[in-house]
């Protein structure tokens, strides 16, 4: 497969990835495989205040599901660092989606914008993790990451990042998934007050919130964020477990073939809900958390 990597330019914002925060990354990875995803190997993060400083353990490790557009991440805490403590505290509330990452050309510039808009942000960091190329050569994946202060956004950590090693990250060998997944298109947040949340995210993202039934949607240059009240989420996603409000409830993956995705799920014995013309959803699985919607041909998820 030829990899065409598209990164944002100018002021564009892309929905880059999300993270399932999990206590047992091996159990979560096994579930991803049953769902028809191919995951990258386990890797531990380091970070530094700037690219020239000596890296130190960040307190987290991950595995990723690389897609042609965006990716999914499993994140687990290791050691005793502020990041590890943050992740463990979040896991005390629920296992699942706690992070949405937005890709921009200049994360540091967005940090300045966010602080000016009244959103407390941590200092930007140079994040890295070790990886390998298809031929076995070692490589280092590098990112600049801007994280909000804990509690800045009640829904979870919505962070900005800039990729510095996209060719090493999006390797063609990780892109062929049995379920034919190709793109991360949407995230759904379950919020207490959709209007208040829409006004807040308009300022946070610098994008206009448009009304939808029961909430609002903010369209990015790639991807969408939908904000809905709990009653609407429950009505649209039968069987969803709402551990608390607000929380990051679900996301959508566009596939080349919904038929292939269904076949993988049936073969794995995983229950799913068909939504007629709006794909299918897999309710949150205990070791993974987060409802997953599968669509086809860039179709809308069931909450839109």
Secondary structure as GFF3:
##gff-version 3
##sequence-region A 1 304
A	DSSP	beta_strand	14	21	.	.	.	ID=ss1
A	DSSP	alpha_helix	25	34	.	.	.	ID=ss2
A	DSSP	beta_strand	43	48	.	.	.	ID=ss3
A	DSSP	beta_strand	56	66	.	.	.	ID=ss4
A	DSSP	beta_strand	71	77	.	.	.	ID=ss5
A	DSSP	alpha_helix	82	91	.	.	.	ID=ss6
A	DSSP	beta_strand	96	103	.	.	.	ID=ss7
A	DSSP	alpha_helix	107	116	.	.	.	ID=ss8
A	DSSP	beta_strand	125	132	.	.	.	ID=ss9
A	DSSP	beta_strand	138	146	.	.	.	ID=ss10
A	DSSP	beta_strand	157	163	.	.	.	ID=ss11
A	DSSP	alpha_helix	166	169	.	.	.	ID=ss12
A	DSSP	three_ten_helix	172	174	.	.	.	ID=ss13
A	DSSP	beta_strand	181	191	.	.	.	ID=ss14
A	DSSP	alpha_helix	194	205	.	.	.	ID=ss15
A	DSSP	beta_strand	209	212	.	.	.	ID=ss16
A	DSSP	beta_strand	215	219	.	.	.	ID=ss17
A	DSSP	beta_strand	224	229	.	.	.	ID=ss18
A	DSSP	alpha_helix	230	236	.	.	.	ID=ss19
A	DSSP	beta_strand	247	255	.	.	.	ID=ss20
A	DSSP	alpha_helix	258	268	.	.	.	ID=ss21
A	DSSP	beta_strand	273	274	.	.	.	ID=ss22
A	DSSP	beta_strand	280	282	.	.	.	ID=ss23
A	DSSP	beta_strand	291	296	.	.	.	ID=ss24
###
